[in-house]
Amino acid sequence: MRFVSRARRRGPPVSSIPLGLSGLAPMTTVELVSPTAVLCESYRGLVSEIISAGETFVPFVLKFEHDDFSAFLRRLADCALGIDLPKGFVAHSTYWLVSGATVVGVSNIRHSLTDSLRREGGNIGYGIRPSARRRGFGTTILQKSLNRAAQLGMTRVLVTCGKDNVGSAKVIIRNGGLLESEEYLPARGEIVQRYWIENVSTAEA
């Protein structure tokens, strides 16, 4: 394991709202919202895109069964309250990044850290719909997730990513992430980097 010295972050940049998806007007309002039945079909479209791309579900809640959407929403609400969690799991809140009427990303905030999450996973995991990438939504979803985390009283946040995932590393750094350590994890077959963010932002989510 290699450790890297830390310095206090300057705080996340005040970024402009990213351009919307094709078919959406530029400067469409982008919000981080709680899961809702109103966006059911858009959410399912996001999941279908990830499956079609052959990608791993990140964050892990994308794996949750959602044929019964009402039951799915109840499960997410219970997870945020720490109800009926699997052994070793902590309470976690899920949010959707919405541009116009399209779910473009999903964020999951772990309210506390276990030894496992300290090794990989951290406090916040997020993913962007494949067709919505390279439009700045990654930076936006992390910035808004940090604001939500601040509302939960989280003043210091751990975010991890694979070292080869240069795009994710840049997103974390743009949001004030400072590299603390990196470690090769045989189970993943890659080096995982760990970034800490001093979460002092008070901007609206």
N, C-alpha and C positions, 0 to 999 in steps of 0.2 A: 504494500500500500504506500502511495506517495502522498505526502501532505504538502499543501501549498499555503503560504502565509496569507492571512486575511486582513483586509482593510475595511473600514466602515463605508457603506455604500453612499452614494450621493442622492439616492432616491430615484424612482422610476421617471423616465422622461415623459413630458406631456406630449403624447403622440396625437396626430390627426386621425380622424376616423378613416379606416381603409376603404378603398373602393369596393363596391358590392360585386356580387356575382354577375355573370353575363345575364342580361335580362332584368337586372335590378338597376335602378337609377343610381348614379354616383352620389356619394355622401348620404346614402340611406342610413337611417339611424341604426346603430349597432348596440344591442343591450345584452347583458348577462341576466337571464331570468331563471326562475324555478321551473322545473318540468311541468308541462300543462297538456291536457288533452287536446287543446286547440291546435297544437303543433304536432299532433300524432303522426300524420302522414309525412310531414317534413322530416321528423326524427327517424321514421322507418326508412325514408329515402337515404338518409345519412348512413344508417347501418348497412343498407344494401350496397351502397358505394364501397364501403370498407370491405365487405365480403367479396364483391366483384374484383376488387384490387388485390385480393389474397393477403390482406394485411392483418396483423395482430390487433385485437381490440384494445385500444388505449384511449381513455382510462378503462379499467376492467369492468365497470358497470355497463358498458356497451354489450357485454355478454348476457345481461339479464334478459330472461324471457319477457316478451312484450306483446304476445298475441292477445292476452287480456290486458288492455292498456290501463284500465282502472286499477287492476291488481298490481301492475308494474309501478304505477305512480305511488300507490300505498307502500310498496316495498321501499322505494327511494325515500319516502318520508320517514319510514321506520328506521332506515339506516342512519338518517341524520339525527335521530333521537337515541341511537344506540340500541334499538329494539331488535331482538331475534338475530343478532349478528353471529356468524360462524366463530368458532373458537380462534382466538388470536387476532381478530379484527377489532378495529376501533370505530367509533362513530364517524360517519363521513357524509358530507353534503354534496349533492350533484346539481350542477347548473348547466344551462344551455346558452351558447352564444347565438343570438338571433340577429340576422340582417334582413330588414324588411319583415317578411313572413317566412324566412328560410332559416332552419337550424343549420348553422355553419360549423359549430364546434360544441364539444362537451367537456366540462371540467368537473373534477372530483377533488374535494378538499378533505383530507384526513385531519380530524380535530386534534390528534396527538400522535406521537411517534412510538413505535415499538422498535426493538432491536432490528427486526427484519426491515422495517421501513427506513430506518437509519442507514441500512446497507444499500437498499435500492427502493425506489418508489417515492420516498419523501412525503411531504405534506400535500403537495398538489400534483395531480396528473391531469393531462389534457390532450385532446386530439382534435384535428380539423378535418372536415369533410374533404376527400381527395380533390373534388372539383373546385374547392374554395381556397386551395393553398396558393402561396406566393402572392398574397394580397394583403399581408399584414395582420391577418386574423390571429395568428399565433401570438404575436406580441400583445394584441388587444385582449385576448382571452386570459392570458396570464396576468396582465395588469389589473383587469377587473376581478379576477379570482383573488388576487392579493388584497384588494379592497374588501372583498367578502370575508377573507380570512381575518383581516383587521377587525371587522365587526364581530367576529367570534373571539376576539381577544388574543389573536396570534400575532405577536410582535416580532417573531423571528421564524422564518419559514425555510424549510429544506426542499429543494427541487433537484431531481437527478435526471440524467440522460446518458445515453451511450456516447462514448467519445467520438465515434464516427458520425454521429448525428449532428453535423455542424450547424444545421439550421436551428435545431432546438437549443443548442448551446448559445447561439447568437440571441435567440429570443430571451433566454434566461438572463444573459448579461445585460441586454437592453433594459431589463426590468430590475437592475441593480444586483444581480447575482454575482457572488464572488466565490471562485473555486477554492474549496477547502481541501479536497482529496480526490483521488481516483484509484480504482482497484479493479483488477481483472476478476470477473466472476465466471467460473467454469460453467455453471448452469446456463448462463446466457451466451457464453462464448465470446464475450467482448469486455472491454474496459468501460466501467461505469464511473461517471464523474458526479461529484456531489457539490452543489452550490448552495450557499446560505444567503438569504435576503433579509436585511434588517427592515421589517415591514412597518414603516412609519407613515405610509400614505394615508391621507384622510379623504381622498377624492371619492366621489360617488361611484358605486359599482354600476 
